[in-house]
């Protein structure tokens, strides 16, 4: 799935985290708090967006059997 996500500054991200924590301290579930804050950000955001791709075919059951590698673009040193 590809979605346009609001591009947030570090301060905006921190404010969102604090708002989520505040809602949770008032008894709201984490999922509800995240959904509420995300909806508010989407509705009121005036800045740029970032295109995000989510892999919906991710197989969580086999993750422990697979090796995961990160390619930083540098060649590995021979030992």
Protein Blocks (a to p, Z undefined) as FASTA:
>chain_A
ZZddddddfklmmmmmmmmmmmmmnopafklmmmmmmmmmmmmpcbdcddddddfkbcfk
lmmmpccdddehiacddZZ
